[in-house]
């Protein structure tokens, strides 16, 4: 993929988070499959863009689409920019209460689990993963990238320097793995250590390249991004 397209799909901390494409490609072919897909917590719909450009049908969803028209407008504009809007429809869907059953070939999300409990005050991560499971066809897959707790340094920096860092729930790697106990299989990898500390995308790209060089030296549970694919 061209750099501009990758930038539009991933949007932030691109070097580390875009490593998801190489990982997913090893386990899943999305090109010209005509899959029925759902993106959860889409915001500007980057993963919907990726799936639609590969000739799949996508429901691009975010709870914000109910009352934040500007978010939906930005999402539609991005898809029109790349000429794939004919493959995408838009809905406001609560990830913990997906109103579909045995419907999708693929459900995708990027950085969702840490935010599903913010407004409710309850832990909804397991409910969300179970809701996805129900919405998938037999043999369907959930494809995701998620923030991890990472190291003590990551947690300290979020609480100290990120305004919403104390509200977001950063899960441990093993805790996310356990969420998928009802699935037939789960394949995953973790990436990233320094990239998230960049204040600008240029800085994050430089630090992301450093992460690539030293990745094998960093324990898996101390990295801050989990890339995964699970099969129902």
N, C-alpha and C positions, 0 to 999 in steps of 0.2 A: 504494500500500500504506500501511496505517496505521503510525505510528511504532513502536508496540509490536512489530508483526510484523517490521519492518525490523531493530529492535534484536535480536530473537531469531534472525534469520537471520545477521546480520553479526557481532554480539556485541562487537566491539572496533574502535575508530577508525572509528565508524559513518559519519560524514560523508564521508570519503574513500572507504572501501571500498564503500559503498552506491551510489556513482556507477556501479558495474558494471551495475546494472539498466537504466539509461537506455541505456548502450552496447549491452548484449546485445539489448535490445528492437529496436534498429535493424537487427539482423542475424538475429534468431531469434524466432519465436513459439512459446511453450511452452504456451499455454492450450488445454486440452482436446484435446491431440494423442494422448494415450495412449502416449507415448514409453516405451521401455524405457531406464532410466537407471541410472547408477552414480555414486555420490559416493565419492571417494577421500579418505583422511585426514580423515574426517568429524568426529571428536571428538563434539561435541554435535549434529551433523547439520543445520546451518543450511541448506545448499543442498538437502539432501534435503527439508527442510520446504518450501522454495520450490517445488520441482518437484512434490511430492505435492499441495500445495494447488492446483496448476494441473492436477490430474487426470492425472498421469503415474505410472507404476509405477517405484519406485526401490529399488535395493539400496544401503543406507547402510552404508559399510564403513570400518573403521579397524583397524590392527594391534593396537591396545590392547584391542579387544573380546575377544581371546583370553584374557587374564589379568587384566584390570582391569574387573571387573563393575560397579564404581561408575560408570565412564565410560559403559558401555552403559546403565545404569539412568537416568542423567541424559539421555541421548539419547532414550530411549523416553518419558520423562516430558515432554520438550519437544514431541514429536510428538503425544502424547495431549492435551496442553494445547490444541493447535490442531485436534484432531479429525481428523487425517489418517493415523493409524497404519495404517489398512487398506490404504493404498497403498505401505507401506514394509516391507521385510524387512531383516535385519541379518546381515552377514558380516564376518569378519576377513580382509582381503585385503591382500597386499603390493602396493603400487602398481607396483613394478618387475617383478612376476610375476603379472599378472592372469590367472586361470584361465578366461578366456572368449575366444572368437574369433568375429568377425563377429556380435556379439550385441546391442550397444547402439546406440541412436539418439543418445544423449548420454552423455558422461562429464564430470563436473564436479569441480573441486577448488579449494580455497582455502588458500593458503599451505602447499604440500606439497613443492615441488621443493627448497627449502632444507634439508629435514629427511630426505630419503630416503637420504642417505649417512652419517648420524650414527653408526649402529651398525655398519655394514659396513666403514667405513674406505675405501670405494671410491666413485668418482664414478658415481652411478647415475641422473643426470638424463636422459641420452639413452635409457638403457634403459627408464626410466619412460614417457617420451613415446612410444617405440616400442611398449611394451606396451599403452598406451592405443590406439594406432593399430590394433594387431592385434585388440583387443577391440571396436572399432567396426564397425558395418555399413558397406558402401560408401555414401558420402555422409553418414555420421554425423559428429558434431561434438564436439570437446572445448571446454568452456566453463570459463574459469578466472580466478582473481585470484591474483597472486603477488607476494611481496616482491621488491624490487629492491635492488641495492647502493646506489643513490642517490648522494649526494655524499660527499665526504671527511668532512663534518660528521656525516652519518648513521653512517658506519662507525666513526668515533672514538667517538661516543656509545654505540654498541652494545657495543664492547669495554670501555668505561670503566664503564658504568652498568647493563648488562644481563647477568645472571648466565650466561645461555646464549648470549649474543651472539657469542662466539668459536667456538661449536660449529656454529651455523647457517651455512649456505652461502648468502650473498647474491649472486645472479648479476647480471652486467651485462645491460642490455637487449639488446644485440646478441647476446649468448651465448644468451639464451632464444629469440630469434627463430631462430637457427640450429638449435635443437633440432627445429623444425617443418619442416625441409627436405623431408621425405617426404610432407607434407600438400599437398593441392591449393591451399589458400589459408589465409592467416592475417591476421586483422584485429585490431588492438590499439590501445590508447591508454595513456598513463601519467598518473598523478595524484599529488598530495600532495607536500608538502615539510615543513611545520612540524608537521602533525598528530601524527606519531609521537612528538614530544617531550613531549606532555602526560603528566603523571603520573596523572591521573584521566580518566575518560571525559568529564567535564564540560569539563576543559581541552582534551582532544583534539577535542571538538566545536567549541569556540571557535577553536582553531587550524585545524581543518578548514575552517571558514567563511572564515578568512583565506586559506587555500590556494585556495579557489574564486575569490576575488577576484583573486589574483595569479598564477593558474595559467599564463597566457600569457607571463608574464615569466620563468618558470623553465624552463630547457632540459629537454627530454624525458628525457635520460639522467640528470638530477640528481633526478628525482622517484623516490619509493620504492615505488610500487604500479603494477603492470602488469595491465591488464584485457584479456583476449583471447578470441577464438573462432576455432578452426581447423577446417577441413573435410577429411575423409579423401577 
